[in-house]
Amino acid sequence: MSFNSISEFLTMGGHGLYVWLSYGLGLVVILANLIAPLQAGKRLRAQLTRRLLRESNGS
């Protein structure tokens, strides 16, 4: 498919809204799959640190 202008590219023959929403949703899902495990790991490290400190102070 060939486009003569940026405007035609963005509208994609009337289907641009669906195409760009699909790309946006895909990007959101990919970012969530990258960020969620990082945040979970950070929470886990903080919990383990608190637990180790509690156990070392209690001994």
Summary of the structure (lengths in Angstrom):
residues: 59
radius of gyration: 23.4
end to end distance: 71.3
largest distance: 74.5
contacts: 106
relative contact order: 0.06
helix: 88%
strand: 0%
